Amino acid sequence: MIKFEPIYLRCPQCNSWLEGHKLRSEMVNSSILYSDGKTLNDDYIITPQKIIICPACSHWFWIEHYEEPAITTTKPTEWCYGWNTWRFFGVHFASNEGKIALIEHYKSFLTSIHNIEREIYLRRMLWWAYNDLVRNFYQASWNYLFSGEMSFNVWRKNRNKIFKGMWLFRHYHEEYIDNCIALLRLVENRYSPSDDEYERSILEIMELYRETGQYGKAQEILDKVPRRTHYIANIEKKVKQKKDFVFLVVG
């Protein structure tokens, strides 16, 4: 059973209370890692949502860190808006329409951001949102059907949705590439080996090169990576095959 710790935050514009949930790490049953770095614990993204649209007044605001005084674990006496009303802007993740809505939200936010760290966050989330359209393409294969994970009817409906997602991904592909290149420019040479973000940034840069079809540059980074982890081995395999789609690494 998934266990959450309730948290509460307040809109700085209208003072409405919003209730959220924080997944308790000790209660996680399964984790999924994708090649672009997106990680899900029990199907919930572990990356904190830093930008929020208030469901009461539509004011949007940032929460850099989920800690006091930005949030509290003490339930307020006033009525609270539920998590689903503001979690990732209330979009429906399971549908292609919801995925496109999420993309449009991030694109809109980017037009008024003039802070590099916030732009990196938004472009990373936009990258993942584009990839969500094709993230589970492996589930459309006959091998996946025969694995017994889904009944035939469920698999067929899911397969049709995945193929529609692929069409949408190709429709947005030019925008997707532009965002990947912009993110690359922001994170390249930004961190030094002494920074906490350095190792993650190297892996992210390598994956961005691969997903934008710059396989030679991705291989140059791979050749300098000293450790051959399961993740690195899978990335190198895709680079050699010249395949640029996001893929499931573990899960």
Backbone as CSV, one residue per row, in Angstrom:
resi,resn,N_x,N_y,N_z,CA_x,CA_y,CA_z,C_x,C_y,C_z
1,MET,0.845,-1.196,0.000,0.000,0.000,0.000,0.882,1.248,0.000
2,ILE,0.537,2.212,-0.864,1.284,3.453,-0.940,0.924,4.336,0.254
3,LYS,1.952,4.891,0.894,1.734,5.755,2.036,2.267,7.157,1.718
4,PHE,1.467,8.176,2.042,1.850,9.550,1.809,1.888,10.324,3.118
5,GLU,2.740,11.332,3.120,2.757,12.294,4.217,2.058,13.551,3.717
6,PRO,0.966,13.981,4.353,0.265,15.181,3.888,1.086,16.440,4.141
7,ILE,1.048,17.341,3.168,1.704,18.641,3.303,0.706,19.714,2.899
8,TYR,0.942,20.945,3.336,0.026,22.045,3.058,0.827,23.282,2.667
9,LEU,0.332,23.977,1.644,0.978,25.202,1.199,-0.085,26.241,0.902
10,ARG,0.345,27.495,0.864,-0.617,28.587,0.737,-0.289,29.444,-0.474
11,CYS,-1.317,29.794,-1.227,-1.135,30.682,-2.366,-0.745,32.071,-1.857
12,PRO,0.357,32.654,-2.340,0.767,33.981,-1.861,-0.131,35.107,-2.368
13,GLN,-0.992,34.799,-3.350,-1.850,35.822,-3.928,-3.196,35.924,-3.192
14,CYS,-3.891,34.793,-3.032,-5.238,34.825,-2.437,-5.313,34.133,-1.085
15,ASN,-4.177,33.556,-0.635,-4.089,32.897,0.679,-4.888,31.601,0.791
16,SER,-5.313,31.043,-0.336,-6.006,29.755,-0.292,-5.020,28.658,0.102
17,TRP,-5.515,27.665,0.852,-4.691,26.530,1.252,-4.803,25.415,0.220
18,LEU,-3.666,24.794,-0.055,-3.609,23.671,-0.982,-3.026,22.473,-0.234
19,GLU,-3.691,21.346,-0.345,-3.180,20.122,0.282,-2.402,19.310,-0.743
20,GLY,-1.257,18.795,-0.340,-0.461,17.942,-1.210,-0.055,16.674,-0.497
21,HIS,0.686,15.830,-1.204,1.149,14.583,-0.610,2.621,14.353,-0.954
22,LYS,3.325,13.865,0.010,4.728,13.518,-0.172,4.874,12.019,0.050
23,LEU,5.346,11.313,-0.980,5.475,9.862,-0.885,6.546,9.498,0.135
24,ARG,6.200,8.593,1.028,7.166,8.155,2.047,8.086,7.107,1.434
25,SER,9.378,7.409,1.426,10.345,6.563,0.737,10.404,5.149,1.289
26,GLU,10.139,4.989,2.580,10.233,3.654,3.174,9.072,2.755,2.756
27,MET,8.051,3.369,2.125,6.885,2.592,1.710,6.827,2.353,0.201
28,VAL,7.904,2.690,-0.521,7.925,2.519,-1.979,8.008,1.042,-2.331
29,ASN,7.138,0.615,-3.220,7.125,-0.781,-3.646,7.942,-1.027,-4.911
30,SER,7.923,-0.066,-5.850,8.649,-0.255,-7.105,9.102,1.078,-7.661
31,SER,10.230,1.054,-8.378,10.776,2.255,-9.003,11.012,1.994,-10.487
32,ILE,10.826,3.048,-11.281,11.051,2.966,-12.725,11.986,4.098,-13.118
33,LEU,13.027,3.775,-13.885,13.980,4.771,-14.375,13.991,4.752,-15.887
34,TYR,13.861,5.947,-16.480,13.951,6.093,-17.934,15.282,6.745,-18.306
35,SER,15.650,6.605,-19.568,16.952,7.077,-20.012,17.129,8.580,-19.890
36,ASP,16.030,9.354,-19.909,16.145,10.809,-19.783,16.243,11.266,-18.327
37,GLY,16.291,10.313,-17.402,16.454,10.643,-15.991,15.163,10.710,-15.208
38,LYS,14.023,10.661,-15.890,12.748,10.688,-15.166,12.593,9.397,-14.370
39,THR,12.276,9.545,-13.093,12.151,8.406,-12.194,10.782,8.421,-11.532
40,LEU,10.142,7.269,-11.500,8.837,7.121,-10.857,8.944,6.128,-9.712
41,ASN,8.397,6.496,-8.570,8.235,5.572,-7.458,6.756,5.264,-7.327
42,ASP,6.389,3.987,-7.542,4.975,3.595,-7.514,4.132,4.499,-8.415
43,ASP,4.680,4.795,-9.613,4.019,5.598,-10.654,3.912,7.079,-10.314
44,TYR,4.577,7.535,-9.261,4.592,8.956,-8.922,5.981,9.521,-9.190
45,ILE,6.047,10.607,-9.946,7.333,11.223,-10.268,7.990,11.721,-8.980
46,ILE,9.287,11.467,-8.837,9.965,11.840,-7.597,10.474,13.281,-7.634
47,THR,10.563,13.874,-8.817,11.025,15.256,-8.927,9.954,16.199,-8.390
48,PRO,10.280,17.039,-7.412,9.265,17.925,-6.828,8.703,18.900,-7.860
49,GLN,7.433,19.197,-7.745,6.799,20.197,-8.596,7.120,21.569,-8.029
50,LYS,7.889,22.350,-8.764,8.349,23.636,-8.247,7.471,24.814,-8.646
51,ILE,6.631,24.628,-9.648,5.760,25.714,-10.094,4.309,25.259,-9.976
52,ILE,3.494,26.106,-9.404,2.117,25.741,-9.054,1.158,26.822,-9.543
53,ILE,0.042,26.390,-10.087,-1.048,27.312,-10.428,-2.135,27.144,-9.379
54,CYS,-2.453,28.222,-8.693,-3.488,28.155,-7.649,-4.837,27.848,-8.281
55,PRO,-5.525,26.818,-7.806,-6.836,26.483,-8.375,-7.923,27.498,-8.025
56,ALA,-7.647,28.371,-7.081,-8.650,29.365,-6.669,-8.571,30.640,-7.500
57,CYS,-7.348,31.154,-7.716,-7.207,32.455,-8.379,-6.370,32.413,-9.649
58,SER,-5.823,31.227,-9.985,-4.994,31.020,-11.194,-3.649,31.729,-11.133
59,HIS,-3.290,32.267,-9.985,-1.946,32.841,-9.818,-0.933,31.709,-9.795
60,TRP,0.185,31.888,-10.510,1.193,30.833,-10.457,2.412,31.311,-9.690
61,PHE,2.990,30.393,-8.930,4.096,30.738,-8.044,5.062,29.561,-7.919
62,TRP,6.246,29.864,-7.404,7.320,28.876,-7.290,7.490,28.420,-5.846
63,ILE,7.830,27.153,-5.695,8.293,26.607,-4.413,9.625,25.914,-4.697
64,GLU,10.695,26.546,-4.287,12.023,26.012,-4.580,12.332,24.773,-3.745
65,HIS,11.912,24.797,-2.479,12.199,23.683,-1.573,10.952,23.365,-0.751
66,TYR,10.625,22.086,-0.700,9.447,21.657,0.062,9.812,21.519,1.541
67,GLU,9.968,22.661,2.173,10.318,22.704,3.589,9.758,23.994,4.184
68,GLU,9.768,24.063,5.515,9.303,25.281,6.184,10.159,26.470,5.723
69,PRO,9.576,27.659,5.519,8.178,28.020,5.752,7.282,27.867,4.517
70,ALA,7.847,27.372,3.396,7.045,27.261,2.172,5.893,26.284,2.337
71,ILE,6.133,25.218,3.096,5.083,24.238,3.359,4.994,23.971,4.851
72,THR,3.933,23.312,5.238,3.775,22.871,6.626,3.120,21.503,6.631
73,THR,3.386,20.731,7.654,2.732,19.430,7.810,1.552,19.519,8.776
74,THR,1.319,20.707,9.302,0.198,20.926,10.217,-1.047,21.295,9.413
75,LYS,-2.095,20.526,9.555,-3.313,20.773,8.790,-3.979,22.060,9.250
76,PRO,-4.250,22.980,8.299,-4.907,24.235,8.683,-6.380,24.021,9.019
77,THR,-6.955,24.961,9.738,-8.375,24.863,10.093,-9.270,25.246,8.913
78,GLU,-8.734,26.035,7.973,-9.508,26.433,6.797,-9.613,25.277,5.804
79,TRP,-10.568,25.406,4.887,-10.764,24.409,3.830,-9.573,24.417,2.886
80,CYS,-9.199,23.231,2.381,-8.041,23.109,1.493,-8.459,22.563,0.125
81,TYR,-7.809,23.057,-0.921,-7.969,22.472,-2.245,-7.199,21.153,-2.288
82,GLY,-7.806,20.131,-2.879,-7.173,18.815,-2.951,-5.986,18.782,-3.903
83,TRP,-5.170,17.756,-3.737,-3.929,17.618,-4.515,-4.203,17.586,-6.014
84,ASN,-5.233,16.859,-6.421,-5.512,16.707,-7.852,-5.935,17.996,-8.526
85,THR,-6.304,19.015,-7.754,-6.710,20.290,-8.354,-5.514,21.127,-8.788
86,TRP,-4.338,20.842,-8.234,-3.166,21.650,-8.600,-1.942,20.816,-8.983
87,ARG,-1.956,19.517,-8.688,-0.797,18.685,-9.028,-0.590,18.697,-10.545
88,PHE,0.551,19.205,-10.966,0.861,19.366,-12.389,-0.322,19.965,-13.139
89,PHE,-0.878,21.024,-12.496,-1.885,21.901,-13.111,-3.197,21.180,-13.406
90,GLY,-3.422,20.060,-12.724,-4.683,19.344,-12.846,-4.851,18.569,-14.142
91,VAL,-3.753,18.351,-14.890,-3.877,17.634,-16.164,-4.054,16.138,-15.910
92,HIS,-4.632,15.476,-16.897,-4.879,14.035,-16.813,-3.732,13.314,-17.529
93,PHE,-2.812,12.759,-16.740,-1.581,12.183,-17.294,-1.831,11.017,-18.242
94,ALA,-2.897,10.284,-18.019,-3.093,9.042,-18.770,-3.507,9.283,-20.221
95,SER,-3.938,10.484,-20.559,-4.414,10.764,-21.918,-3.400,11.582,-22.696
96,ASN,-3.418,11.437,-24.012,-2.555,12.255,-24.865,-2.927,13.728,-24.758
97,GLU,-4.226,13.999,-24.573,-4.675,15.380,-24.435,-4.064,16.026,-23.189
98,GLY,-4.002,15.254,-22.098,-3.393,15.764,-20.882,-1.905,16.016,-21.049
99,LYS,-1.239,15.143,-21.780,0.198,15.312,-22.027,0.477,16.560,-22.846
100,ILE,-0.380,16.823,-23.838,-0.223,18.035,-24.638,-0.502,19.266,-23.788
101,ALA,-1.503,19.192,-22.917,-1.820,20.318,-22.027,-0.622,20.641,-21.136
102,LEU,0.060,19.607,-20.640,1.238,19.812,-19.796,2.349,20.496,-20.594
103,ILE,2.559,20.057,-21.837,3.553,20.680,-22.717,3.249,22.166,-22.889
104,GLU,1.987,22.487,-23.149,1.607,23.879,-23.379,1.804,24.727,-22.125
105,HIS,1.561,24.141,-20.941,1.807,24.872,-19.689,3.282,25.249,-19.577
106,TYR,4.164,24.294,-19.787,5.598,24.577,-19.652,6.068,25.596,-20.684
107,LYS,5.567,25.492,-21.910,5.925,26.459,-22.950,5.482,27.864,-22.544
108,SER,4.308,27.957,-21.958,3.791,29.257,-21.515,4.657,29.846,-20.407
109,PHE,5.032,29.029,-19.428,5.874,29.512,-18.328,7.218,30.029,-18.831
110,LEU,7.777,29.357,-19.827,9.102,29.719,-20.339,9.136,31.119,-20.951
111,THR,8.005,31.616,-21.380,7.984,32.942,-22.016,8.230,34.073,-21.023
112,SER,8.115,33.784,-19.722,8.282,34.852,-18.735,9.312,34.511,-17.662
113,ILE,10.226,33.606,-17.981,11.270,33.219,-17.026,12.604,33.836,-17.432
114,HIS,13.281,34.479,-16.459,14.575,35.111,-16.730,15.611,34.680,-15.690
115,ASN,15.439,33.480,-15.171,16.348,32.918,-14.170,16.861,31.595,-14.717
116,ILE,18.183,31.424,-14.767,18.761,30.257,-15.449,18.359,28.956,-14.775
117,GLU,18.424,28.895,-13.447,18.074,27.653,-12.761,16.616,27.280,-12.995
118,ARG,15.752,28.263,-13.002,14.338,27.994,-13.255,14.108,27.600,-14.714
119,GLU,14.861,28.215,-15.606,14.727,27.830,-17.017,15.202,26.392,-17.218
120,ILE,16.297,26.001,-16.551,16.772,24.615,-16.643,15.682,23.664,-16.155
121,TYR,15.076,23.996,-15.013,14.009,23.149,-14.474,12.858,23.025,-15.470
122,LEU,12.397,24.141,-16.007,11.257,24.116,-16.921,11.578,23.387,-18.217
123,ARG,12.765,23.595,-18.753,13.135,22.908,-19.999,13.317,21.411,-19.774
124,ARG,13.789,21.033,-18.609,13.899,19.603,-18.289,12.500,18.980,-18.184
125,MET,11.610,19.679,-17.507,10.245,19.163,-17.379,9.538,19.134,-18.740
126,LEU,9.812,20.119,-19.590,9.240,20.137,-20.938,9.803,18.988,-21.764
127,TRP,11.095,18.717,-21.635,11.729,17.574,-22.307,11.033,16.279,-21.918
128,TRP,10.836,16.102,-20.619,10.169,14.888,-20.136,8.725,14.830,-20.632
129,ALA,8.057,15.984,-20.694,6.662,16.008,-21.136,6.542,15.605,-22.603
130,TYR,7.455,16.086,-23.452,7.468,15.629,-24.846,7.702,14.116,-24.895
131,ASN,8.674,13.649,-24.124,8.997,12.220,-24.121,7.861,11.357,-23.590
132,ASP,6.997,11.941,-22.753,5.853,11.182,-22.234,4.955,10.675,-23.352
133,LEU,4.972,11.363,-24.487,4.145,10.944,-25.623,4.595,9.602,-26.191
134,VAL,5.885,9.263,-26.016,6.430,8.014,-26.579,7.160,7.182,-25.529
135,ARG,7.053,7.594,-24.272,7.841,6.979,-23.199,7.591,5.478,-23.067
136,ASN,6.360,5.067,-23.255,6.013,3.657,-23.070,5.736,2.953,-24.392
137,PHE,6.466,3.359,-25.432,6.247,2.768,-26.752,6.508,1.261,-26.755
138,TYR,7.366,0.807,-25.857,7.671,-0.624,-25.780,6.422,-1.450,-25.449
139,GLN,5.430,-0.812,-24.840,4.203,-1.535,-24.479,3.320,-1.845,-25.684
140,ALA,3.651,-1.270,-26.846,2.860,-1.529,-28.053,3.329,-2.786,-28.786
141,SER,4.396,-3.411,-28.330,4.951,-4.574,-29.027,4.147,-5.841,-28.731
142,TRP,4.216,-6.779,-29.659,3.567,-8.082,-29.451,4.218,-8.821,-28.289
143,ASN,5.502,-8.626,-28.115,6.197,-9.283,-26.998,5.613,-8.845,-25.662
144,TYR,5.245,-7.574,-25.580,4.658,-7.079,-24.338,3.290,-7.721,-24.092
145,LEU,2.510,-7.896,-25.171,1.217,-8.569,-25.039,1.412,-9.991,-24.528
146,PHE,2.364,-10.701,-25.124,2.581,-12.103,-24.757,3.229,-12.262,-23.390
147,SER,3.733,-11.146,-22.821,4.322,-11.223,-21.479,3.258,-11.402,-20.405
148,GLY,1.990,-11.120,-20.781,0.904,-11.287,-19.824,0.647,-10.088,-18.945
149,GLU,1.317,-8.954,-19.231,1.128,-7.748,-18.420,-0.266,-7.151,-18.617
150,MET,-0.843,-7.362,-19.812,-2.162,-6.801,-20.125,-3.000,-7.834,-20.849
151,SER,-4.315,-7.709,-20.705,-5.214,-8.520,-21.528,-5.170,-7.961,-22.952
152,PHE,-5.675,-8.723,-23.907,-5.612,-8.287,-25.302,-6.378,-6.987,-25.515
153,ASN,-7.583,-6.875,-24.949,-8.384,-5.669,-25.153,-7.719,-4.432,-24.554
154,VAL,-7.169,-4.576,-23.354,-6.473,-3.455,-22.721,-5.240,-3.082,-23.538
155,TRP,-4.487,-4.104,-23.982,-3.282,-3.860,-24.790,-3.629,-3.154,-26.099
156,ARG,-4.708,-3.564,-26.744,-5.100,-2.962,-28.022,-5.470,-1.489,-27.844
157,LYS,-6.241,-1.176,-26.803,-6.603,0.220,-26.540,-5.366,1.044,-26.207
158,ASN,-4.505,0.461,-25.399,-3.273,1.154,-25.036,-2.385,1.365,-26.258
159,ARG,-2.342,0.376,-27.134,-1.526,0.461,-28.353,-2.021,1.583,-29.268
160,ASN,-3.325,1.711,-29.405,-3.881,2.798,-30.218,-3.515,4.158,-29.644
161,LYS,-3.560,4.273,-28.291,-3.196,5.528,-27.635,-1.709,5.824,-27.839
162,ILE,-0.882,4.794,-27.761,0.560,4.962,-27.957,0.863,5.419,-29.380
163,PHE,0.189,4.837,-30.374,0.414,5.237,-31.761,-0.029,6.683,-31.988
164,LYS,-1.121,7.110,-31.326,-1.535,8.514,-31.419,-0.473,9.404,-30.770
165,GLY,0.099,8.947,-29.652,1.168,9.697,-28.999,2.384,9.829,-29.901
166,MET,2.701,8.771,-30.640,3.821,8.827,-31.577,3.559,9.866,-32.667
167,TRP,2.332,9.903,-33.168,1.976,10.894,-34.194,2.139,12.305,-33.644
168,LEU,1.688,12.521,-32.404,1.815,13.835,-31.789,3.280,14.196,-31.549
169,PHE,4.073,13.214,-31.157,5.498,13.451,-30.931,6.166,13.920,-32.219
170,ARG,5.842,13.282,-33.314,6.413,13.683,-34.610,5.916,15.075,-35.011
171,HIS,4.662,15.370,-34.661,4.101,16.688,-34.959,4.855,17.786,-34.204
172,TYR,5.236,17.505,-32.958,5.939,18.477,-32.119,7.465,18.320,-32.177
173,HIS,7.952,17.489,-33.085,9.366,17.099,-33.041,10.321,18.287,-33.176
174,GLU,10.007,19.227,-34.030,10.892,20.380,-34.204,10.995,21.186,-32.913
175,GLU,9.857,21.398,-32.243,9.861,22.090,-30.951,10.646,21.294,-29.908
176,TYR,10.456,19.986,-29.936,11.152,19.091,-29.001,12.668,19.218,-29.161
177,ILE,13.146,19.174,-30.414,14.585,19.296,-30.673,15.092,20.664,-30.223
178,ASP,14.346,21.721,-30.525,14.750,23.073,-30.117,14.897,23.159,-28.599
179,ASN,13.964,22.549,-27.866,14.039,22.582,-26.403,15.237,21.782,-25.892
180,CYS,15.492,20.618,-26.496,16.647,19.800,-26.090,17.953,20.563,-26.297
181,ILE,18.074,21.251,-27.424,19.294,22.007,-27.718,19.441,23.179,-26.755
182,ALA,18.324,23.845,-26.457,18.371,24.945,-25.485,18.788,24.444,-24.108
183,LEU,18.277,23.286,-23.694,18.662,22.696,-22.408,20.136,22.302,-22.414
184,LEU,20.599,21.749,-23.525,22.014,21.394,-23.666,22.909,22.608,-23.436
185,ARG,22.560,23.724,-24.057,23.366,24.943,-23.932,23.393,25.452,-22.498
186,LEU,22.291,25.227,-21.776,22.214,25.694,-20.397,23.045,24.844,-19.442
187,VAL,23.086,23.524,-19.670,23.765,22.642,-18.706,25.207,22.321,-19.082
188,GLU,25.578,22.495,-20.352,26.962,22.226,-20.751,27.907,23.193,-20.034
189,ASN,28.936,22.658,-19.427,29.978,23.440,-18.748,29.450,24.288,-17.590
190,ARG,28.239,24.002,-17.135,27.674,24.778,-16.023,28.193,24.300,-14.675
191,TYR,28.483,22.997,-14.573,28.897,22.438,-13.296,30.333,21.942,-13.354
192,SER,31.032,22.066,-12.241,32.398,21.562,-12.111,32.356,20.242,-11.345
193,PRO,33.454,19.455,-11.413,33.464,18.152,-10.712,33.169,18.226,-9.225
194,SER,33.339,19.384,-8.621,33.071,19.526,-7.180,31.589,19.779,-6.875
195,ASP,30.796,20.046,-7.902,29.377,20.326,-7.702,28.567,19.037,-7.555
196,ASP,27.527,19.103,-6.735,26.655,17.941,-6.544,25.967,17.524,-7.835
197,GLU,25.689,18.503,-8.705,24.952,18.242,-9.933,25.845,17.732,-11.068
198,TYR,27.153,17.672,-10.847,28.074,17.406,-11.955,27.826,16.052,-12.628
199,GLU,27.788,14.977,-11.843,27.637,13.644,-12.433,26.302,13.518,-13.161
200,ARG,25.258,14.034,-12.549,23.951,13.988,-13.198,23.973,14.775,-14.510
201,SER,24.643,15.938,-14.497,24.666,16.772,-15.705,25.394,16.080,-16.848
202,ILE,26.454,15.325,-16.541,27.185,14.598,-17.584,26.280,13.560,-18.241
203,LEU,25.542,12.812,-17.430,24.625,11.802,-17.963,23.500,12.458,-18.767
204,GLU,23.034,13.603,-18.270,21.958,14.309,-18.959,22.433,14.846,-20.306
205,ILE,23.622,15.413,-20.339,24.190,15.933,-21.589,24.360,14.807,-22.600
206,MET,24.876,13.682,-22.142,25.065,12.518,-23.007,23.733,12.062,-23.610
207,GLU,22.683,12.017,-22.794,21.373,11.593,-23.273,20.766,12.619,-24.224
208,LEU,20.969,13.890,-23.948,20.463,14.930,-24.842,21.138,14.852,-26.206
209,TYR,22.434,14.579,-26.218,23.140,14.380,-27.493,22.529,13.198,-28.253
210,ARG,22.266,12.110,-27.526,21.708,10.929,-28.185,20.322,11.221,-28.739
211,GLU,19.487,11.867,-27.946,18.108,12.098,-28.375,18.004,13.135,-29.493
212,THR,19.036,13.959,-29.652,19.043,14.913,-30.760,19.832,14.382,-31.958
213,GLY,20.225,13.100,-31.884,20.897,12.463,-33.018,22.371,12.770,-33.139
214,GLN,22.972,13.359,-32.108,24.403,13.669,-32.132,25.167,12.506,-31.478
215,TYR,25.154,11.385,-32.166,25.676,10.141,-31.591,27.185,10.193,-31.352
216,GLY,27.915,10.895,-32.226,29.363,11.003,-32.058,29.721,11.713,-30.763
217,LYS,29.017,12.804,-30.455,29.278,13.543,-29.220,28.864,12.733,-27.999
218,ALA,27.768,11.987,-28.128,27.343,11.124,-27.025,28.402,10.065,-26.757
219,GLN,28.974,9.498,-27.818,30.000,8.469,-27.667,31.272,9.036,-27.046
220,GLU,31.609,10.276,-27.383,32.791,10.916,-26.792,32.668,10.971,-25.271
221,ILE,31.470,11.296,-24.787,31.252,11.331,-23.336,31.298,9.924,-22.760
222,LEU,30.677,8.969,-23.459,30.681,7.579,-22.997,32.101,7.051,-22.845
223,ASP,32.969,7.429,-23.759,34.356,6.956,-23.720,35.115,7.472,-22.507
224,LYS,34.625,8.570,-21.921,35.304,9.165,-20.768,34.693,8.737,-19.433
225,VAL,33.546,8.040,-19.494,32.897,7.607,-18.252,33.633,6.389,-17.698
226,PRO,34.184,6.475,-16.481,34.990,5.369,-15.951,34.194,4.148,-15.523
227,ARG,32.948,4.374,-15.050,32.151,3.259,-14.536,31.172,2.773,-15.588
228,ARG,31.093,1.452,-15.776,30.160,0.869,-16.738,28.971,0.273,-15.989
229,THR,28.008,1.143,-15.666,26.809,0.709,-14.966,25.801,0.157,-15.972
230,HIS,24.715,-0.407,-15.439,23.632,-0.902,-16.299,23.080,0.230,-17.155
231,TYR,22.928,1.414,-16.558,22.419,2.577,-17.273,23.346,2.956,-18.425
232,ILE,24.642,3.067,-18.134,25.623,3.454,-19.161,25.659,2.429,-20.284
233,ALA,25.626,1.144,-19.932,25.663,0.084,-20.949,24.471,0.178,-21.890
234,ASN,23.295,0.496,-21.336,22.095,0.627,-22.165,22.162,1.850,-23.066
235,ILE,22.660,2.961,-22.547,22.812,4.167,-23.362,23.783,3.895,-24.510
236,GLU,24.898,3.247,-24.196,25.912,2.975,-25.235,25.340,2.070,-26.324
237,LYS,24.526,1.114,-25.928,23.894,0.226,-26.910,23.009,1.015,-27.861
238,LYS,22.218,1.948,-27.324,21.337,2.755,-28.159,22.127,3.705,-29.050
239,VAL,23.244,4.222,-28.541,24.099,5.109,-29.341,24.672,4.355,-30.538
240,LYS,25.162,3.155,-30.297,25.733,2.350,-31.381,24.663,1.968,-32.406
241,GLN,23.430,1.771,-31.942,22.324,1.440,-32.842,21.747,2.676,-33.524
242,LYS,22.226,3.876,-33.098,21.716,5.157,-33.605,20.192,5.275,-33.405
243,LYS,19.772,4.946,-32.193,18.365,5.076,-31.815,18.230,6.255,-30.845
244,ASP,17.250,7.121,-31.123,17.179,8.378,-30.358,15.975,8.501,-29.443
245,PHE,15.087,7.512,-29.366,13.932,7.617,-28.485,14.313,7.368,-27.028
246,VAL,13.576,8.010,-26.117,13.679,7.681,-24.701,13.321,6.226,-24.510
247,PHE,13.910,5.573,-23.512,13.612,4.167,-23.285,13.642,3.826,-21.804
248,LEU,13.002,2.714,-21.480,12.959,2.216,-20.107,14.295,1.571,-19.764
249,VAL,14.901,2.014,-18.666,16.179,1.440,-18.208,15.937,0.373,-17.161
250,VAL,15.175,0.716,-16.140,14.871,-0.229,-15.062,13.420,-0.061,-14.662
251,GLY,12.723,-1.170,-14.470,11.349,-1.079,-14.005,10.475,-2.188,-14.573
